[in-house]
Amino acid sequence: MSYRLVITLSLCTASLAAQTPSTDSAWTQRTEMVPMRDGVKLNTIIVTRRGLESGTPLPILLVRTPYGADGPPSRFPGPYRFLAADGYIFVFQDIRGRGKSQGEYLMNRPLRVPGDTSGGGFDEASDTYDAVEWLIHNVANNNGRVGGLGISYPGWLATMQGLSGHPAMRAVSPQAPMTDTWMGDDFFHQGAFRQSYGVEYTYGMEVGEFDVGVTDMYDWYRRIGELSKVPKLLGRSWPSWDAFVAHPSYDQYWQSRATEKRIHASPVAVLTVGGWYDQEDIFGPPATYAAFERFDTVPGTNRNRIVMGPWNHGGWYGPGTGLSRVQFGDSTGVWFRREVEAPFFAFYLKDRAPLDLPEALVFEGGSNRWRRFDSWPPRAATVKNLYFHADGRLSFDQPTAASTAADSFVSDPAHPVPYRPRPVEVTYSRGSQWNQWQAMDQRFVEGRPDVLVWSTEPLKEDLVIAGNLSAQLFASTTGSDADWVVKLIDVYPDTAEGDRRMGGYELMVAGEIMRGRYRTAFDHPQPIAPNRVLEYTVHIPPQTYRFQRGHRIMVQVQSTWFPLYDRNPQTFVPNIFLAKPTDFKAETHRIWRSARYASHVVLPVLPQ
């Protein structure tokens, strides 16, 4: 996506990376080229309120970004207004090779192993160290404390700030951080390539504006056919695309970039933030929190916390009142920035007490209320299995059917299931529904012969889940590879209270995909034995949600989610990026639901 397209989207992370003041505002700025240890200089914008150059020293808030530190010409402080009211020196910095900074850009530059001097002996953590060292000695009237924050890529860079090791870094807030781009963030999910985002975003970052002149990308990608045609139609390849082709599996290339594997002990306070409906980085926040939590072992300190709200990607920097037709009952984004983010930084950077934040502050969908837990996932949750039965029934009762009991469908790569209602616009384009598709009514695919559906009877009492979700599928295929998509859905009563349009609404509470070839190891793909029943674990993003009395719980299972995910040829090939047209074949898949092969969804249920 082009920079122009990025800044037009109100919730896009690039537009939140930096908001420099207009000429008539109460804020002033200066630009510096800050030197790094290897001599490369990074474009750095320092923003201060007029008249505060002297007086009480202020902390520094640092946002590092690949999206342009100069930002759009809008009035500062915008979404930073609660932080600005507390008093900070704001610093926005272009990372290497982006914006006006010198050096070479590398997507998601891996964190170095201690002692490793390859790649020039620097990474985003060391660049943070060098930037902080310069700032505290060259920015007047700072109090020697620095905090870091950012959303998405800048959120990942905030994690790097927390790992910089500079003693002035005291608190960071990684928000929607891209943490493991193969396992569950931007580019792959459990082996399935995120085609539309992986192509359109990386092309925009490394080449230029993505515009192929069509209104429905579903048709465009379907006409392309196999993945190898993508760079040919666009006229060239680009660094990220070359990496996708060279590293389709979870090899050392991706593992070295998996930040949760490299996070180490740090004295910095961490507030990780994410959204239950994040269309880009749903894996990152819980994984980042869990990785830092391993080292948060000093009794009584509680320096590592997580916040998960009812938001899409970066939605907490907007009003956060709702997504699609689903309403959350309040301006949750404004509340978060005022009651959570601002007090967090004030506590650690300005010694303002008390800080009334629990270990985990999470929004419970369905009831639209915030829950406080002293651990994440909550210790009080107990695992309950929701089983598939005949005639589309879903129940907590274990199946007793004969071993031959199964439901089948034909998955045809030539006619994939769309991931949202068509037309599917270019991801970052005016009018695109990309930022809210996960909250859209799922009835648009019901009735398709390649989507299996099971649902409970109307619930007699509320059911609350909180924690990690998964699906255990016993499945077989006539092919030698297959994808498995599982969606957990809240089905509203036909007559809904309040908004009549919510009658019968099917809200996807959580959903995920996994590529069958990785059923035993993500770094070692293996063909599936045709017609053999095998067990697959689909790790579904965590959630906190209340299925209310009178609602039904539904599970949908399918094998395509297009064009967000590429099509599995369903014939095993060593590298799907190099698959030929003849490799793509329609195959019959079966989901088994017998006493022996009891397919089910695993729910973490809270006591009432």
Backbone torsions as a table, in degrees:
resi	resn	phi	psi	omega
1	MET	NA	143.1	-179.9
2	SER	-75.9	160.8	177.1
3	TYR	-62.1	-36.1	179.3
4	ARG	-60.8	-43.7	-180.0
5	LEU	-68.0	-37.2	-178.5
6	VAL	-59.0	-45.9	-171.2
7	ILE	-78.3	-7.2	177.9
8	THR	-82.6	-13.8	-175.7
9	LEU	-92.9	123.1	-171.6
10	SER	-64.6	-28.5	-177.3
11	LEU	-108.2	4.1	-179.6
12	CYS	-71.3	141.5	-175.1
13	THR	-61.9	-30.4	-178.3
14	ALA	-63.2	-37.9	-178.9
15	SER	-71.5	-13.8	178.7
16	LEU	-101.4	-3.8	-176.4
17	ALA	-64.6	-39.1	179.3
18	ALA	-160.9	137.7	175.2
19	GLN	-128.3	97.8	-176.5
20	THR	-80.2	154.5	-173.5
21	PRO	-74.6	150.2	171.4
22	SER	-78.4	166.6	-169.9
23	THR	-65.7	-23.2	-176.8
24	ASP	-103.7	15.2	-176.9
25	SER	-84.0	176.3	178.1
26	ALA	-82.8	5.7	-176.4
27	TRP	-114.2	151.2	177.3
28	THR	-126.8	155.8	-178.5
29	GLN	-138.9	157.7	170.6
30	ARG	-139.5	153.6	-177.4
31	THR	-112.8	133.6	178.1
32	GLU	-131.7	149.7	170.6
33	MET	-102.7	102.5	-171.6
34	VAL	-88.3	125.9	-176.2
35	PRO	-78.3	141.4	172.3
36	MET	-98.2	173.6	-174.4
37	ARG	-63.2	-22.6	179.7
38	ASP	-99.2	8.6	177.5
39	GLY	95.1	-14.4	176.8
40	VAL	-66.5	140.2	-178.7
41	LYS	-112.4	137.0	-175.4
42	LEU	-111.6	132.3	179.1
43	ASN	-65.1	124.7	-172.4
44	THR	-135.2	126.1	179.8
45	ILE	-107.3	124.3	-179.1
46	ILE	-110.5	120.0	-173.8
47	VAL	-116.8	126.1	178.8
48	THR	-134.9	154.2	176.2
49	ARG	-75.1	136.9	-179.9
50	ARG	-59.7	135.9	177.1
51	GLY	90.6	-4.6	-179.5
52	LEU	-106.5	17.9	178.0
53	GLU	-65.5	-18.6	176.2
54	SER	-130.2	174.3	-177.6
55	GLY	103.9	-151.3	-177.8
56	THR	-62.8	125.0	178.4
57	PRO	-59.3	144.4	-176.0
58	LEU	-116.8	151.7	173.5
59	PRO	-73.5	164.6	176.7
60	ILE	-105.4	134.0	170.2
61	LEU	-110.2	121.1	-173.3
62	LEU	-110.3	126.7	173.3
63	VAL	-118.3	116.6	176.9
64	ARG	-104.7	138.8	-168.6
65	THR	-148.9	149.7	169.5
66	PRO	-94.8	3.5	-169.4
67	TYR	-104.4	7.3	177.8
68	GLY	105.4	101.5	-178.2
69	ALA	-67.2	-26.0	179.1
70	ASP	-66.3	-33.3	173.5
71	GLY	65.7	-179.6	178.1
72	PRO	-73.5	154.7	-178.6
73	PRO	-79.8	65.0	-178.9
74	SER	-114.0	163.8	-176.3
75	ARG	-71.8	127.5	175.6
76	PHE	-83.0	144.7	14.6
77	PRO	-101.9	-5.6	177.3
78	GLY	55.3	-124.7	-177.8
79	PRO	-67.9	-10.1	176.5
80	TYR	-88.5	13.0	-168.3
81	ARG	-63.7	-32.7	179.4
82	PHE	-72.4	-36.7	174.2
83	LEU	-67.4	-42.6	-179.1
84	ALA	-62.1	-37.8	179.9
85	ALA	-63.4	-28.8	178.5
86	ASP	-76.4	-25.5	178.1
87	GLY	99.2	101.3	176.5
88	TYR	-144.0	160.9	165.7
89	ILE	-96.2	118.4	-177.3
90	PHE	-95.6	133.8	179.5
91	VAL	-129.4	129.2	178.2
92	PHE	-120.2	131.5	-173.1
93	GLN	-134.8	131.1	171.2
94	ASP	-73.7	133.7	175.0
95	ILE	-76.6	174.3	-176.3
96	ARG	-53.5	132.5	173.0
97	GLY	75.3	5.4	-179.7
98	ARG	-121.8	154.6	-179.4
99	GLY	56.8	-125.5	-178.5
100	LYS	-104.6	13.0	179.9
101	SER	-83.3	153.3	175.2
102	GLN	-81.9	175.0	175.0
103	GLY	95.6	-178.7	-177.2
104	GLU	-104.9	130.9	178.4
105	TYR	-82.8	137.5	173.7
106	LEU	-135.6	121.9	-179.5
107	MET	-57.7	124.8	173.7
108	ASN	53.2	51.7	-176.3
109	ARG	-52.8	123.6	-174.3
110	PRO	-67.2	147.3	175.4
111	LEU	-71.5	130.1	-177.8
112	ARG	-68.1	147.6	167.9
113	VAL	-74.3	137.8	-179.4
114	PRO	-49.5	130.6	-179.8
115	GLY	90.7	-11.3	-179.3
116	ASP	-80.4	121.4	179.7
117	THR	-109.1	11.2	177.4
118	SER	-70.1	164.0	-179.9
119	GLY	66.4	24.5	177.6
120	GLY	90.6	-2.5	176.9
121	GLY	74.2	26.7	179.0
122	PHE	-141.5	160.2	173.2
123	ASP	-152.3	-171.9	-178.2
124	GLU	-69.0	-27.7	177.1
125	ALA	-69.8	-44.4	179.3
126	SER	-69.2	-35.1	175.4
127	ASP	-63.8	-37.3	174.6
128	THR	-60.9	-46.6	179.9
129	TYR	-55.3	-48.1	-177.6
130	ASP	-65.2	-38.1	179.4
131	ALA	-65.8	-45.1	-179.1
132	VAL	-63.7	-42.6	179.8
133	GLU	-58.8	-42.2	179.0
134	TRP	-68.3	-42.7	-175.0
135	LEU	-63.5	-46.0	-175.1
136	ILE	-69.4	-17.8	178.9
137	HIS	-102.0	-8.5	-174.4
138	ASN	-128.2	-3.7	176.8
139	VAL	-106.0	120.3	-175.2
140	ALA	-67.3	148.4	170.3
141	ASN	64.1	31.4	172.8
142	ASN	-97.0	152.4	-174.5
143	ASN	-93.1	10.5	177.4
144	GLY	82.3	7.8	177.3
145	ARG	-117.4	141.1	-177.3
146	VAL	-131.0	137.7	172.0
147	GLY	-120.1	158.4	-179.5
148	GLY	-134.0	145.0	176.5
149	LEU	-153.4	168.8	178.5
150	GLY	167.2	164.1	-177.8
151	ILE	-120.4	134.7	176.6
152	SER	71.0	-122.0	177.0
153	TYR	-58.0	-48.1	173.5
154	PRO	-60.8	-25.9	174.0
155	GLY	-67.5	-41.5	174.4
156	TRP	-63.2	-38.4	176.7
157	LEU	-65.8	-29.3	174.2
158	ALA	-66.2	-37.4	173.2
159	THR	-58.6	-44.4	178.8
160	MET	-61.4	-35.3	176.1
161	GLN	-62.1	-40.6	178.9
162	GLY	-65.6	-20.5	-179.3
163	LEU	-103.5	8.2	-174.9
164	SER	-69.0	-28.4	-179.5
165	GLY	84.0	2.2	179.7
166	HIS	-77.1	132.1	-176.5
167	PRO	-65.5	-18.5	178.8
168	ALA	-78.8	-19.4	178.2
169	MET	-73.3	118.8	-175.4
170	ARG	-114.8	-28.4	-175.6
171	ALA	-155.3	139.5	177.5
172	VAL	-136.5	152.6	175.7
173	SER	-129.7	90.9	173.1
174	PRO	-72.2	117.7	-175.7
175	GLN	-116.6	122.0	-173.7
176	ALA	49.4	48.2	-175.5
177	PRO	-70.7	134.7	171.7
178	MET	-73.9	102.8	-167.6
179	THR	-103.8	-44.0	178.0
180	ASP	-140.6	96.6	-170.4
181	THR	-77.7	-2.8	172.2
182	TRP	-99.8	-42.3	-172.5
183	MET	-75.6	-34.1	-176.0
184	GLY	-169.9	8.6	178.2
185	ASP	-106.7	-128.8	-163.4
186	ASP	-60.1	-44.9	-161.2
187	PHE	-108.1	-27.3	175.9
188	PHE	-141.2	153.6	168.6
189	HIS	-129.6	109.9	179.4
190	GLN	46.2	44.2	173.1
191	GLY	98.9	-22.0	180.0
192	ALA	-84.5	129.3	-177.0
193	PHE	-77.3	128.7	178.7
194	ARG	-82.1	84.9	-166.7
195	GLN	-59.9	-58.2	-173.6
196	SER	-64.0	-43.8	179.7
197	TYR	-71.9	-43.4	-179.3
198	GLY	-60.8	-35.1	178.4
199	VAL	-78.8	-54.8	-168.6
200	GLU	-71.4	-39.8	179.9
201	TYR	-70.2	-50.3	-175.8
202	THR	-67.9	-36.0	175.2
203	TYR	-60.5	-43.8	179.2
204	GLY	-64.1	-35.4	-179.4
205	MET	-74.7	-34.8	-169.2
206	GLU	-111.6	-12.8	-179.5
207	VAL	-123.5	-64.6	-177.0
208	GLY	168.1	-170.9	-175.4
209	GLU	-56.9	133.7	178.2
210	PHE	-91.8	112.7	179.8
211	ASP	-152.0	108.1	-179.3
212	VAL	-105.7	8.1	171.5
213	GLY	72.2	29.3	178.1
214	VAL	-125.1	160.5	179.6
215	THR	-99.6	-15.7	-177.8
216	ASP	-131.1	101.6	-179.0
217	MET	-68.5	-19.3	174.0
218	TYR	-58.0	-48.3	179.1
219	ASP	-66.3	-39.7	-177.2
220	TRP	-62.1	-48.3	-179.6
221	TYR	-68.8	-34.8	179.7
222	ARG	-67.3	-39.0	178.0
223	ARG	-66.8	-32.5	178.7
224	ILE	-59.1	-43.6	-176.3
225	GLY	85.4	-122.9	-174.5
226	GLU	-72.8	155.0	-173.8
227	LEU	-62.8	-29.5	-175.6
228	SER	-62.3	-16.8	-179.4
229	LYS	-82.3	-14.4	-174.9
230	VAL	-57.7	-55.1	-178.9
231	PRO	-65.4	-28.1	178.7
232	LYS	-65.9	-42.9	-179.6
233	LEU	-71.1	-29.4	179.1
234	LEU	-88.7	-3.5	174.0
235	GLY	89.0	-3.0	-178.8
236	ARG	-175.6	164.8	167.9
237	SER	-98.6	178.8	179.9
238	TRP	-150.0	164.2	-169.9
239	PRO	-53.4	-46.8	-178.2
240	SER	-65.4	-39.9	178.5
241	TRP	-61.3	-44.5	178.3
242	ASP	-59.5	-36.3	177.9
243	ALA	-68.1	-40.4	177.9
244	PHE	-59.0	-46.2	-177.2
245	VAL	-66.5	-40.8	-177.3
246	ALA	-76.3	-22.5	-174.0
247	HIS	-134.4	67.5	-179.2
248	PRO	-72.7	-20.7	-178.5
249	SER	-105.4	174.4	-175.8
250	TYR	-82.7	68.3	-177.4
251	ASP	-91.0	-168.6	-175.5
252	GLN	-63.3	-30.0	178.8
253	TYR	-57.2	-49.0	-178.4
254	TRP	-78.2	-37.3	-179.1
255	GLN	-65.0	-33.1	178.2
256	SER	-68.8	-21.3	178.7
257	ARG	-97.9	0.2	178.7
258	ALA	-81.2	97.0	-169.9
259	THR	-60.4	-34.7	-178.1
260	GLU	-62.2	-22.0	177.5
261	LYS	-82.4	-16.5	-176.5
262	ARG	-107.3	-8.0	180.0
263	ILE	-64.4	135.6	-177.5
264	HIS	-129.8	177.9	-179.0
265	ALA	-59.6	135.9	179.8
266	SER	-149.0	139.4	178.7
267	PRO	-77.7	-2.5	-174.8
268	VAL	-75.1	137.3	173.6
269	ALA	-73.0	138.8	-174.2
270	VAL	-127.1	128.7	172.5
271	LEU	-121.2	99.6	180.0
272	THR	-88.5	135.7	-173.8
273	VAL	-127.3	138.9	177.2
274	GLY	-152.1	173.6	179.8
275	GLY	-124.2	140.8	179.8
276	TRP	-64.5	-21.5	-177.9
277	TYR	-116.5	33.8	-179.7
278	ASP	-71.7	117.9	-176.9
279	GLN	-83.2	-2.5	-177.0
280	GLU	-123.1	-46.8	-173.1
281	ASP	-131.8	65.4	179.5
282	ILE	-80.2	-27.6	179.9
283	PHE	-73.3	-36.8	-167.9
284	GLY	-60.3	-50.5	-175.1
285	PRO	-60.5	-51.1	178.6
286	PRO	-62.5	-36.0	-179.7
287	ALA	-68.7	-40.0	177.8
288	THR	-64.8	-47.0	177.8
289	TYR	-57.2	-48.7	-177.0
290	ALA	-61.7	-37.7	-179.5
291	ALA	-67.2	-44.7	176.7
292	PHE	-67.1	-31.8	-176.7
293	GLU	-64.1	-27.2	178.2
294	ARG	-57.5	-26.9	-174.7
295	PHE	-108.7	1.3	179.5
296	ASP	-89.8	71.7	-168.4
297	THR	-111.8	-3.2	-179.0
298	VAL	-77.9	119.6	-177.6
299	PRO	-57.6	135.9	174.3
300	GLY	82.8	-2.5	-177.4
301	THR	-91.3	-47.3	178.5
302	ASN	48.4	63.1	-176.2
303	ARG	-94.1	-0.1	-178.0
304	ASN	-125.0	123.4	-175.9
305	ARG	-139.1	161.2	177.3
306	ILE	-132.4	142.8	173.4
307	VAL	-126.5	126.7	174.8
308	MET	-126.7	122.3	-176.2
309	GLY	-119.9	-178.3	-175.4
310	PRO	-85.2	52.5	-166.3
311	TRP	-120.2	155.4	165.3
312	ASN	-85.9	-163.1	-173.7
313	HIS	-67.9	107.8	-179.6
314	GLY	78.3	12.2	-174.7
315	GLY	-62.3	-18.8	179.5
316	TRP	-73.8	-10.7	174.0
317	TYR	-96.3	9.8	167.0
318	GLY	-115.8	-165.3	-179.6
319	PRO	-68.2	-34.5	179.0
320	GLY	67.5	35.7	-178.6
321	THR	-88.6	-20.9	-179.3
322	GLY	177.4	169.4	175.6
323	LEU	-135.8	137.0	-176.1
324	SER	51.0	-124.4	178.0
325	ARG	-95.6	-1.4	-175.2
326	VAL	-86.6	124.6	-178.6
327	GLN	-107.2	145.1	-175.4
328	PHE	-107.8	2.3	170.6
329	GLY	82.9	-3.2	-177.7
330	ASP	-167.8	168.5	173.7
331	SER	-83.1	79.0	-172.9
332	THR	-64.6	-31.1	179.0
333	GLY	-67.9	-44.7	177.7
334	VAL	-62.3	-44.1	179.2
335	TRP	-59.0	-44.3	-179.9
336	PHE	-61.5	-47.3	-176.4
337	ARG	-65.2	-34.6	-178.4
338	ARG	-82.3	-43.9	-170.2
339	GLU	-98.1	-13.6	-176.5
340	VAL	-122.5	-60.0	-175.0
341	GLU	-63.4	-51.3	-177.8
342	ALA	-62.5	-46.9	177.1
343	PRO	-62.3	-33.9	179.0
344	PHE	-60.1	-52.3	-178.9
345	PHE	-69.1	-35.2	178.9
346	ALA	-64.2	-34.9	-179.3
347	PHE	-66.9	-47.6	-173.6
348	TYR	-87.6	-21.9	-177.6
349	LEU	-107.2	-17.7	-176.1
350	LYS	-129.1	3.8	179.2
351	ASP	59.8	32.8	179.0
352	ARG	-90.8	117.4	-177.3
353	ALA	-117.8	161.7	-2.0
354	PRO	-86.8	171.2	174.7
355	LEU	-116.7	105.5	-175.1
356	ASP	-96.4	68.1	178.0
357	LEU	-122.4	130.0	178.0
358	PRO	-79.7	178.2	175.0
359	GLU	-59.1	-45.6	-179.5
360	ALA	-132.7	123.0	175.6
361	LEU	-115.4	111.6	-172.8
362	VAL	-132.1	146.8	179.9
363	PHE	-89.8	129.6	178.4
364	GLU	-95.4	105.4	176.0
365	GLY	-65.3	160.7	-177.3
366	GLY	90.3	-50.9	177.0
367	SER	-99.9	-14.2	179.5
368	ASN	56.6	55.3	176.4
369	ARG	-141.5	156.1	178.3
370	TRP	-86.9	138.6	176.8
371	ARG	-116.1	145.4	178.7
372	ARG	-115.1	128.2	179.2
373	PHE	-128.9	149.3	178.4
374	ASP	-90.6	4.9	174.2
375	SER	-157.8	157.5	173.0
376	TRP	-137.5	123.6	-0.7
377	PRO	-66.3	158.8	-179.4
378	PRO	-61.8	136.1	-179.6
379	ARG	-68.4	-24.7	-175.5
380	ALA	-74.8	-13.6	-177.5
381	ALA	-72.6	139.7	175.5
382	THR	-117.4	146.3	-176.5
383	VAL	-80.5	130.4	173.4
384	LYS	-132.5	138.8	-178.1
385	ASN	-98.5	131.0	178.4
386	LEU	-107.5	110.8	-167.6
387	TYR	-95.9	151.4	174.7
388	PHE	-85.7	138.9	179.2
389	HIS	-132.4	177.7	178.8
390	ALA	-65.3	158.9	176.1
391	ASP	59.5	29.2	176.0
392	GLY	70.9	21.8	-179.0
393	ARG	-88.5	147.3	178.9
394	LEU	-127.2	129.7	-173.4
395	SER	-156.1	157.6	174.5
396	PHE	-79.4	-4.7	177.0
397	ASP	-79.0	132.6	-179.3
398	GLN	-70.4	139.5	-178.5
399	PRO	-63.2	149.5	175.8
400	THR	-121.3	5.9	-175.3
401	ALA	-67.5	160.9	178.3
402	ALA	-62.7	161.6	-173.8
403	SER	-65.2	-12.9	-179.9
404	THR	-87.4	-3.5	-175.5
405	ALA	-69.2	124.2	-178.9
406	ALA	-161.9	158.9	171.2
407	ASP	-115.8	140.5	-173.9
408	SER	-126.6	159.6	173.3
409	PHE	-155.3	157.9	176.8
410	VAL	-98.0	123.4	176.4
411	SER	-102.0	117.9	-176.7
412	ASP	-115.3	112.7	179.8
413	PRO	-58.2	-21.5	179.4
414	ALA	-76.0	-16.7	-179.0
415	HIS	-134.9	65.1	-174.7
416	PRO	-71.4	156.9	177.5
417	VAL	-76.0	124.8	177.6
418	PRO	-68.9	148.0	-179.4
419	TYR	-83.7	-17.0	173.8
420	ARG	-151.1	163.7	-177.6
421	PRO	-57.6	139.4	178.0
422	ARG	-80.0	154.3	4.3
423	PRO	-77.0	147.4	176.7
424	VAL	-95.0	105.9	-175.7
425	GLU	-73.0	164.1	169.6
426	VAL	-53.0	136.3	-170.6
427	THR	-47.5	-55.5	-179.8
428	TYR	-107.4	82.9	177.0
429	SER	-142.4	159.7	-178.7
430	ARG	-61.2	128.7	179.8
431	GLY	86.2	-1.7	-179.8
432	SER	-63.3	140.6	177.7
433	GLN	-97.5	15.9	-178.8
434	TRP	-54.2	-37.8	-172.0
435	ASN	-80.4	1.9	179.9
436	GLN	-138.0	9.7	-171.3
437	TRP	-63.7	-30.0	-175.9
438	GLN	-69.6	-17.1	177.6
439	ALA	-99.1	5.9	-178.3
440	MET	-76.4	153.7	178.7
441	ASP	-61.4	124.1	-176.9
442	GLN	-84.4	4.2	178.4
443	ARG	-65.9	-14.3	-177.1
444	PHE	-67.4	-16.7	177.5
445	VAL	-108.2	-9.5	-179.1
446	GLU	-66.6	137.6	-176.6
447	GLY	99.3	-15.6	174.1
448	ARG	-68.5	139.1	-178.9
449	PRO	-70.9	-13.0	-179.8
450	ASP	-103.3	21.0	174.3
451	VAL	-128.6	116.6	177.2
452	LEU	-88.6	143.1	-174.8
453	VAL	-134.5	132.3	171.3
454	TRP	-130.0	145.0	178.0
455	SER	-149.0	154.5	178.1
456	THR	-81.7	171.5	165.3
457	GLU	-72.0	163.8	174.9
458	PRO	-54.2	132.9	-175.9
459	LEU	-66.9	139.2	178.5
460	LYS	-86.4	-16.6	175.7
461	GLU	-151.9	162.6	-179.6
462	ASP	-61.1	147.1	173.4
463	LEU	-127.1	121.4	-176.7
464	VAL	-112.0	127.7	175.3
465	ILE	-112.6	148.6	177.4
466	ALA	-158.5	112.2	178.6
467	GLY	136.1	-154.9	-174.1
468	ASN	-82.9	139.6	-179.8
469	LEU	-116.0	156.3	172.9
470	SER	-160.6	167.1	173.3
471	ALA	-127.5	133.9	174.3
472	GLN	-106.6	105.3	-178.3
473	LEU	-104.0	131.2	166.8
474	PHE	-100.8	114.2	-170.1
475	ALA	-140.4	157.3	174.4
476	SER	-140.6	161.2	179.9
477	THR	-146.2	150.9	174.4
478	THR	-79.0	-10.2	178.0
479	GLY	-92.9	-162.6	179.4
480	SER	-123.1	10.8	171.7
481	ASP	-160.5	156.9	-179.4
482	ALA	-165.9	151.5	171.5
483	ASP	-104.1	150.3	179.1
484	TRP	-127.8	118.6	177.9
485	VAL	-109.5	128.5	179.6
486	VAL	-124.9	128.8	179.0
487	LYS	-123.7	126.7	174.8
488	LEU	-97.5	124.6	-167.1
489	ILE	-129.3	140.2	171.4
490	ASP	-97.9	117.7	179.8
491	VAL	-98.7	115.3	179.6
492	TYR	-71.3	153.0	173.8
493	PRO	-60.3	154.4	179.5
494	ASP	-58.6	-36.3	175.5
495	THR	-105.1	101.4	-175.7
496	ALA	-95.1	143.7	175.7
497	GLU	-71.2	147.1	177.5
498	GLY	79.6	-111.5	-176.9
499	ASP	-73.2	111.8	-177.2
500	ARG	-63.5	-24.1	179.9
501	ARG	-66.5	-14.2	179.6
502	MET	-84.6	-1.5	178.0
503	GLY	-61.0	121.5	-179.1
504	GLY	74.5	5.8	-177.2
505	TYR	-58.2	138.0	177.8
506	GLU	-112.0	98.2	-177.5
507	LEU	-92.7	121.5	176.1
508	MET	-73.8	106.9	179.1
509	VAL	-70.6	-38.9	177.8
510	ALA	-162.6	151.8	178.6
511	GLY	-159.9	155.2	-179.5
512	GLU	-161.0	166.2	-179.7
513	ILE	-127.7	149.1	168.1
514	MET	-141.0	148.2	-178.8
515	ARG	-94.1	122.6	-170.8
516	GLY	-57.3	-31.5	-178.9
517	ARG	-61.1	-16.9	-178.6
518	TYR	-103.7	24.7	-175.0
519	ARG	-65.1	-25.3	-179.1
520	THR	-107.7	-27.6	-179.8
521	ALA	-161.3	131.2	-178.0
522	PHE	-73.8	-18.8	179.3
523	ASP	-97.7	1.9	-176.3
524	HIS	-142.4	89.1	-179.3
525	PRO	-68.7	144.6	179.0
526	GLN	-136.2	144.1	176.7
527	PRO	-66.6	153.5	175.9
528	ILE	-90.9	132.6	176.0
529	ALA	-69.2	121.0	-178.2
530	PRO	-57.7	139.5	174.8
531	ASN	63.3	18.5	178.3
532	ARG	-104.9	132.8	178.9
533	VAL	-76.7	121.3	-179.1
534	LEU	-129.2	155.6	179.8
535	GLU	-97.1	133.8	179.5
536	TYR	-125.1	135.3	174.5
537	THR	-105.8	117.6	176.1
538	VAL	-103.1	109.8	178.7
539	HIS	-79.1	116.7	-176.9
540	ILE	-100.5	140.3	179.8
541	PRO	-54.9	146.2	-179.5
542	PRO	-65.0	164.8	-177.1
543	GLN	-161.4	154.9	167.3
544	THR	-125.0	120.3	-171.5
545	TYR	-156.3	144.6	176.4
546	ARG	-110.5	110.6	170.2
547	PHE	-80.2	113.7	-171.5
548	GLN	-83.4	156.5	177.1
549	ARG	-53.6	134.9	-178.6
550	GLY	92.8	-18.8	174.7
551	HIS	-82.5	165.3	174.1
552	ARG	-117.9	149.6	173.4
553	ILE	-97.7	131.1	-178.7
554	MET	-123.7	148.3	170.8
555	VAL	-126.6	129.0	172.7
556	GLN	-112.3	139.0	176.7
557	VAL	-127.2	131.6	178.3
558	GLN	-147.1	179.4	-177.6
559	SER	-124.0	-0.4	174.1
560	THR	-135.0	149.2	180.0
561	TRP	-147.3	77.8	-159.7
562	PHE	-111.5	146.6	-1.5
563	PRO	-93.7	15.4	176.9
564	LEU	-57.0	-40.5	176.3
565	TYR	-114.8	143.8	179.0
566	ASP	-66.8	163.0	179.4
567	ARG	-85.2	130.5	172.4
568	ASN	-74.8	128.7	179.2
569	PRO	-61.4	-22.8	-177.3
570	GLN	70.3	6.1	165.8
571	THR	-117.7	126.1	-176.0
572	PHE	-66.4	126.3	171.5
573	VAL	-130.2	150.7	-177.1
574	PRO	-58.3	-34.6	-176.1
575	ASN	-142.0	111.7	-176.6
576	ILE	-65.8	-25.8	177.0
577	PHE	-64.4	-18.1	-179.4
578	LEU	-111.3	13.0	-178.4
579	ALA	-63.8	148.7	178.8
580	LYS	-98.1	161.5	179.4
581	PRO	-56.0	-35.1	-178.1
582	THR	-72.0	-11.8	179.0
583	ASP	-77.8	-21.0	-175.2
584	PHE	-85.1	116.6	-175.8
585	LYS	-138.1	143.3	172.2
586	ALA	-71.7	135.7	-179.0
587	GLU	-136.8	158.8	177.5
588	THR	-97.1	125.2	177.6
589	HIS	-109.4	145.8	177.1
590	ARG	-127.4	135.8	172.9
591	ILE	-108.2	119.4	-173.2
592	TRP	-90.8	145.4	-174.0
593	ARG	-144.8	48.7	-178.6
594	SER	-104.8	177.2	175.9
595	ALA	-61.6	-35.9	-179.1
596	ARG	-80.9	-41.3	-178.2
597	TYR	-115.8	78.5	-171.3
598	ALA	-94.2	86.5	177.4
599	SER	-64.2	140.4	-176.6
600	HIS	-161.2	165.2	171.9
601	VAL	-106.6	136.7	-178.5
602	VAL	-96.9	119.2	-177.4
603	LEU	-113.6	134.4	172.4
604	PRO	-89.2	102.8	-170.2
605	VAL	-99.4	130.7	176.7
606	LEU	-88.4	145.1	175.8
607	PRO	-67.3	148.3	179.3
608	GLN	-85.9	NA	NA
